[in-house]
Amino acid sequence: MAIGTSNRVVIDVPLELKRRLHAALAADGQTLRQWFVDSAEKYLTRYETGQRELPMAAESREEWGVR
């Protein structure tokens, strides 16, 4: 994985996944950028505090970055 010096993150994902994600985020009033930054911050907080397991499905939508 190349790590450049810009502030961009570039990943290839299946087109259908991209479409579904954009549609779901738009329905929740979020952009992909907002969701990614929020999700990355939450992930890093969990990682840095030793809580490396993903939250269980029963936890709140906010935990997953969904409004």
N, CA and C of each residue as an Amber inpcrd file, in Angstrom:
protein
   201
   0.8530000  -1.1680000   0.0000000   0.0000000   0.0000000   0.0000000
   0.8980000   1.2280000   0.0000000   0.7100000   2.0710000  -0.9910000
   1.4730000   3.3100000  -1.0700000   0.8880000   4.3460000  -0.1160000
   1.7680000   5.0420000   0.5700000   1.3370000   6.1050000   1.4700000
   2.0260000   7.3760000   1.0110000   1.2380000   8.2740000   0.4130000
   1.7790000   9.5170000  -0.1010000   1.7510000  10.6170000   0.9470000
   2.0550000  11.8330000   0.4970000   2.1020000  12.9690000   1.4190000
   0.8810000  13.8730000   1.3050000  -0.0650000  13.5310000   0.4360000
  -1.2730000  14.3520000   0.3080000  -2.2890000  13.9500000   1.3700000
  -3.3950000  14.6830000   1.4220000  -4.4490000  14.3500000   2.3830000
  -5.5000000  13.4340000   1.7850000  -5.2470000  12.8500000   0.6610000
  -6.2220000  11.9900000  -0.0210000  -6.0200000  10.5240000   0.3370000
  -7.1510000   9.8140000   0.4020000  -7.1560000   8.3690000   0.5630000
  -7.8480000   7.8180000  -0.6680000  -7.1710000   6.9660000  -1.4110000
  -7.7370000   6.4180000  -2.6450000  -7.8110000   4.9040000  -2.5010000
  -9.0250000   4.3810000  -2.6650000  -9.2110000   2.9290000  -2.6160000
 -10.1120000   2.5090000  -3.7600000  -9.9160000   1.2870000  -4.2160000
 -10.8000000   0.7100000  -5.2260000 -11.7940000  -0.1910000  -4.5120000
 -13.0720000   0.0330000  -4.7720000 -14.1200000  -0.8090000  -4.2020000
 -15.0540000  -1.2290000  -5.3260000 -15.7730000  -2.3150000  -5.1450000
 -16.7460000  -2.7060000  -6.1610000 -17.7550000  -1.5800000  -6.4070000
 -18.0900000  -1.3480000  -7.6610000 -18.9710000  -0.2500000  -8.0410000
 -20.3230000  -0.3190000  -7.3310000 -20.8980000  -1.4970000  -7.2160000
 -22.1980000  -1.6240000  -6.5540000 -22.1020000  -1.2460000  -5.0750000
 -21.0160000  -1.6200000  -4.4230000 -20.8100000  -1.2350000  -3.0270000
 -20.7200000   0.2850000  -2.9100000 -19.9850000   0.8990000  -3.8110000
 -19.8610000   2.3600000  -3.8150000 -21.2300000   3.0240000  -3.9810000
 -22.0160000   2.5490000  -4.9160000 -23.3490000   3.1180000  -5.1510000
 -24.2540000   2.9690000  -3.9350000 -24.2540000   1.7740000  -3.3430000
 -25.0950000   1.5210000  -2.1660000 -24.6780000   2.3850000  -0.9940000
 -23.3690000   2.5160000  -0.8030000 -22.8640000   3.3230000   0.3040000
 -23.2330000   4.7920000   0.1250000 -23.0130000   5.3330000  -1.0650000
 -23.3810000   6.7300000  -1.3270000 -24.8810000   6.9530000  -1.1080000
 -25.7030000   6.0180000  -1.5760000 -27.1540000   6.1590000  -1.4340000
 -27.5640000   6.1280000   0.0400000 -27.0060000   5.1970000   0.8040000
 -27.3480000   5.0920000   2.2180000 -26.8990000   6.3310000   2.9850000
 -25.7010000   6.8040000   2.7070000 -25.1980000   7.9950000   3.3850000
 -26.0150000   9.2270000   3.0150000 -26.3800000   9.3490000   1.7480000
 -27.2060000  10.4840000   1.3210000 -28.5530000  10.4550000   2.0360000
 -29.1260000   9.2710000   2.1790000 -30.4040000   9.1450000   2.8770000
 -30.2840000   9.5680000   4.3400000 -29.1040000   9.3910000   4.9100000
 -28.8530000   9.7990000   6.2950000 -28.3010000  11.2170000   6.3930000
 -28.1850000  11.9030000   5.2550000 -27.7140000  13.2810000   5.2640000
 -26.2200000  13.4380000   5.4740000 -25.4530000  12.4360000   5.0910000
 -24.0060000  12.4910000   5.2560000 -23.3030000  12.3770000   3.9080000
 -22.0610000  12.8250000   3.8770000 -21.2160000  12.6040000   2.7110000
 -20.2760000  11.4430000   3.0250000 -19.7040000  10.8760000   1.9860000
 -18.7340000   9.8020000   2.1840000 -17.5500000  10.3110000   2.9980000
 -17.1280000  11.5280000   2.7420000 -16.0070000  12.1070000   3.4830000
 -16.3400000  12.2260000   4.9700000 -17.5300000  12.7700000   5.2800000
 -17.9320000  12.8990000   6.6920000 -17.9400000  11.5370000   7.3770000
 -18.5590000  10.5730000   6.7160000 -18.6710000   9.2390000   7.2790000
 -17.2950000   8.6110000   7.4800000 -16.4260000   8.7440000   6.4950000
 -15.1020000   8.1480000   6.6070000 -14.3020000   8.7680000   7.7480000
 -14.2870000  10.0980000   7.8220000 -13.5360000  10.7730000   8.8790000
 -14.0870000  10.3800000  10.2510000 -15.4060000  10.4160000  10.4210000
 -16.0230000  10.0320000  11.6970000 -15.7010000   8.5770000  12.0520000
 -15.8380000   7.6860000  11.0720000 -15.5890000   6.2700000  11.3070000
 -14.1220000   6.0090000  11.6140000 -13.2300000   6.6880000  10.9050000
 -11.7990000   6.5210000  11.1470000 -11.4220000   7.0120000  12.5410000
 -11.9770000   8.1480000  12.9470000 -11.7020000   8.6730000  14.2960000
 -12.1900000   7.6960000  15.3630000 -13.3830000   7.1550000  15.1920000
 -13.9220000   6.1960000  16.1590000 -13.0760000   4.9260000  16.1980000
 -12.6710000   4.4480000  15.0280000 -11.8400000   3.2520000  14.9530000
 -10.5130000   3.4810000  15.6720000  -9.8800000   4.6090000  15.3920000
  -8.5860000   4.8960000  16.0090000  -8.7030000   5.0660000  17.5200000
  -9.7800000   5.6660000  17.9820000  -9.9940000   5.7960000  19.4230000
 -10.0990000   4.4180000  20.0580000 -10.8830000   3.5360000  19.4330000
 -11.0270000   2.1730000  19.9480000  -9.6850000   1.4440000  19.8970000
  -8.9650000   1.5890000  18.8060000  -7.6740000   0.9230000  18.6310000
  -6.6670000   1.4000000  19.6770000  -6.5950000   2.7060000  19.8410000
  -5.6070000   3.3000000  20.7440000  -5.9230000   3.0480000  22.2170000
  -7.1630000   2.7010000  22.5230000  -7.5270000   2.3920000  23.9040000
  -7.6250000   0.8860000  24.1460000  -7.2060000   0.1000000  23.1670000
  -7.1880000  -1.3480000  23.3330000  -8.5130000  -2.0310000  23.1020000
  -9.5120000  -1.3140000  22.6100000 -10.8340000  -1.9010000  22.3320000
 -10.8960000  -2.2640000  20.8560000 -10.1780000  -3.2820000  20.4710000
  -9.9840000  -3.5760000  19.0500000 -11.1030000  -4.3720000  18.4100000
 -12.0070000  -4.9520000  19.1950000 -13.1110000  -5.6800000  18.5940000
 -14.1080000  -4.6900000  18.0060000 -14.7410000  -5.0850000  16.9220000
 -15.8000000  -4.2550000  16.3590000 -17.0100000  -4.2990000  17.2730000
 -17.7910000  -3.2280000  17.3120000 -18.9940000  -3.2420000  18.1510000
 -19.9930000  -4.2870000  17.6650000 -20.7530000  -4.8380000  18.5860000
 -21.7610000  -5.8270000  18.2430000 -22.9300000  -5.1600000  17.5230000
 -23.6630000  -5.9340000  16.7560000 -24.7780000  -5.4140000  15.9670000
 -25.8360000  -4.7510000  16.8390000 -25.9670000  -5.1830000  18.0770000
 -27.0040000  -4.6360000  18.9520000 -26.6540000  -3.2360000  19.4650000
 -25.3990000  -2.8000000  19.2900000 -25.0240000  -1.4760000  19.7730000
 -25.6720000  -0.4030000  18.9130000 -25.6240000   0.8130000  19.3850000
 -26.3240000   1.9130000  18.7290000 -25.7840000   2.2200000  17.3370000
 -26.6400000   2.8060000  16.5110000 -26.2510000   3.2320000  15.1670000
 -25.1490000   4.2780000  15.2270000 -25.1430000   5.1040000  16.2660000
 -24.1200000   6.1420000  16.3780000 -22.7250000   5.5360000  16.4860000
 -22.6390000   4.3870000  17.1220000 -21.3470000   3.7090000  17.2690000
 -20.7320000   3.3860000  15.9110000 -21.5880000   3.1410000  14.9240000
 -21.1320000   2.8130000  13.5780000 -21.0350000   4.0500000  12.6970000
 -21.3200000   5.2180000  13.2300000 -21.2310000   6.4240000  12.4310000
 -22.4450000   6.6630000  11.5640000 -23.5820000   6.0590000  11.9160000
 -24.8110000   6.2230000  11.1500000 -25.7500000   7.0980000  11.9490000
 -26.2760000   8.1160000  11.3120000 -27.1920000   9.0330000  12.0010000
 -28.6170000   8.5690000  11.8770000
